[in-house]
Amino acid sequence: MRAYSLNDVHATRKRRDSWWTVFVVDPVACRLTLLVANHTAITPNGLTRLSLVLGMVSAVCFAFGQLVAGAALFYVSFMVDCMDGKIARLKATGTAFGLWLDYVGDRIRVVCCAIGLAFGQYMATGDVAYVMLGAGVAVLDLFRYVNAPQMKRVREVVRENRPEPPAKIGPVPPREPRDPLVPRAPRSLTLRRRLSRFLTRHRVRTHLISGIEFHAAVFVVAPLIGVAALLPVSIAAGALLLLNEVFLIYRMWLFTRAAPAAPRSENAQRVPV
């Protein structure tokens, strides 16, 4: 069996990922992946199943009002879920079924934990707001993961139907030196570039909240803070996620405005743009 190094594991990380994964999960997940890869024969699908089992136990803990235990198990479940893809890429043992299992397992874990959290707090307090919280978390999560592949599909259709840009002929003119009398870019723009470079250097996606941060806020951060934080933290995280989705849909709409009026392929005719 080949002995893998931590650099080998780091090479399997996604090029861009959520900040929660990059800063809070990957530092631990990469080292555990190295241990699993070098000392066990566990498969990526085995890790996915383990992640799902841990997620179910987390949901049970939430249902019995054990918030700290539920939060810890949800974090471990997500960490194991991050490991399965790394093992698959490291050992080239990924399968098409594994992609499906990973995707569906994530949705099952989130929905079950939302139900468990809502049930546990409703039984403890009798407050219907927790039932609405569980339903809202499940709906937002399902919307996010149904909407994302459809937006990706629409973008692919737009790129397919766009005319090719004309080829540039002749040598590229040399870049003119900057005129010292011309004012520099505004400081806000410079800070934005620095932030963008920082995020790129650390593999962090530019948007502040995604489905992963939403799950972390609802199932890890809020339960660890305490019962009083469940509703406000979850509502704030849900509002930010919804705003992010609206922003992404708006950007997609702007992107589609450049599409030709008549689709050029059979696939494009089936996708409303």
N, C-alpha and C positions, 0 to 999 in steps of 0.2 A: 504494500500500500504506500502510495506516495505521501511524503510528509509535506504538508502545506505550511506556508508562512502567513503571518498577519498581513503582509503586503498582498499576497494572493487573494486573501479574503477582501481586503479593501478594494481590490480591482473589480470585485463583483458588485459593489454598491452602485445604485442608480446614479446617473450623471447629475440629475437634479431631483431633490426630494423635499419633503416637508421639514420645517425647522424642528418640529417635535421629534421626528425620526432621526435627523442628523445630530442634534445636540443631546437628546435625552435617551434615545433607544439604541442607536447604532454603536456608541462606544462600548456598551455591554454586549449587544447582539453579535458584533464582529468577533469578540474574544470567545464567546460561547460557540459561535460557528466554527472557529478554528479548533476548539476542543472536540466538537462533534465530528468534524471532518476527519481529524487525525486519529480518533480513538473509537469511533463507532461506525456501524454500517447503516445507520438510519437513513431512510430515503426522504426526499422533499415531501412526498405525499404523507409519509409518516409524521413529519413535523406539522404539516397542515392539520392532520387529524388530531394531533396532540393539542395544537392551538385551539381547535374547536372544542375539545373536551374541557380545557382550562376555561374557555369562555363560558361554557355551560355551568361550570362550577361557580364562576363569578356571578352569573345570573342568579343562581340559587342563594349565594351569600347576600346579594342585594335583596332578594325576596324575603329573607329572614332578618333584614335590617342590619346585617353585618357590613357596614359601608367600607370600613378600612380593608377588611379581607377581600371584599368584592373589587375594590380599586386595585389592590396589589395583584390579584389574580388576572384582572383585565390587562394590566400593564405587562405581566409575564406572558399572557396569551398573545398580545400584539407583538411582543419581542420575538416569540417563537415563530409567529407568522412572518416576521421580517427575515428570520433565519432560513426558511424553506427556499426562498428565491435565491439566497446566497449559495446555499448548498447545491441547488440545481445548476446555477451558472458555474460554480467552482468545479464540480465533478461532471458537468455536461450530462446530467441525468434527468433533466426536466422533461415533462410529457405534456401533450395537449390536454389530457384529462386533468393533470395537475393544475393547469391554468383555470379550468372550470371549477375545480374543487376549492382552490384558493379564493376565487371570487365569491362563490356561493357561501363558503364557510364564513367569510367576513360579514356578509349580510345576515346570516343566521345568528352569529354571535351578537351583533349590534341589536337586532330586533329582540332577541331573548333577554339581553341585559336591560334594554329599555323596559320590557314588560316586567322583569324582576324588580327593577328599581321602583317603577310605578306601583306595583302590587305591594311591595314591602312598606313603602311610605304611606300608601292609602290605608292599609290595614293598621298601621301605627297611629295615624292621625285622623283618618276619615275625610281627609281633604281631597276633593275631586280634582284640584289643580294638579296633583301628582299623576292622576290618570291622563289628563290632558298633556302633561309633560311627556309621559311615555309615548303617547300617540304622536305628538309633535316630533320627537326625536326620531321615531321610526319613519315617519313620512318624509322628513328632511333628508334622512340618510338614503332612502330609496330614490327620492327625486334626484339627489346628487349623483348617484351611481347609474341612474337611467339616463340622465341628461348628458353626462360627460361623453359616453361613446357616441351618442347621436351628434353632438357638436363636432366631435372628431370626424365623423362620417361626412358631415356637411362640408367641413373644411377640405377634406380630400376631394370631394366632388367639385368644389370651386377651383381648386388647383388644377384638376384634370381638365376643366373647361376653359381655363384662361389661355389666351393666345400667348405664344412664346415671345419674349421681348426681342427686339431686333439686335443682332450681333454688332458689337462695336468693332469698327475697322480702323486700323492705324495705331500708332504707338500712344500710350497713355501719357498725357501732358504732365510735366513735372509739377510737383506740389509747390505752390508759391509760399514764400516765407510769410509769417504772420506780421502784419503791420503793427508796430508798437503803439500807434495812435488809435487803433481800433480797440474799443473796450473788450475786456475778457467776458467770458460767459458769466451770467449771474451766479452768485454764491449758492443759491438754492439748487441750480442745475449741477454745479460742481459736487455738492453734497449728494445729490441723487446718483451721480455717476460713481462716486466713492461707495455708496451703499450698494449699488448694483454690482460693482466689482467685488465687494466683500461677500455678498450673497453667492456670486458665481464661484469665487474661490473656495467657499465652504459647501458648495453643492446645494444651496438652499433656493427653493423656488421663490419667486418675487411676491406672491400673494401671502398675506399674513395668516389667513385661516383657510383650511381646506377640510375635507371630511376627516382626516386624521386628527387635526387639532380639535375639531368639534367633538370627536369621540373622547379624546384625552380630557377635554374640559368637563364633559358630562360624566364620564365613568371613572376618571382618575382624580382630577384636581378638585372638583366639587365634593365628592364623597370624603376625600382626605381632609378638606377644610371642616366639614361637618354638615349636619342636616340643614342648618339655616342657609347654607350656600347653594343647596341643590337647585332651587328655583331661580334665583337671580343669575348664577353663573351659567346655568343651562340656557336660560332665555337670552342672555347676552351673547353666548357662543352661537346660538341658533340664528339670532339676528345678524351677526357678522357673517355667518356662512351664507345666509340668504342674500345679503348685500353682495357678497363675492360672486355668487351665482348670477345675480342680475348683471353685475359688471362684466362677467365672462360672456353672457348672452349678448350684451350690448356690443362688445368687441367682435363677437362672431357676426352680428348683424352688419357692422361696418365692413367686415371682411367680405361678406357675401354681396355687398353692393357693387363690387367690381366684377361680379360674375356675368358671363354673357346671358342674354335673354333666353336663348334657346340652348338646352343642354346638348352636348355632343356625343354622349354615350347612352347606352341603354340603362346602365346603372343610375346615371344622373337623373333620368326621367322619373325614377321611383322615389327620389329624395326631394322633398320641397325645400327650396332655398329662399 
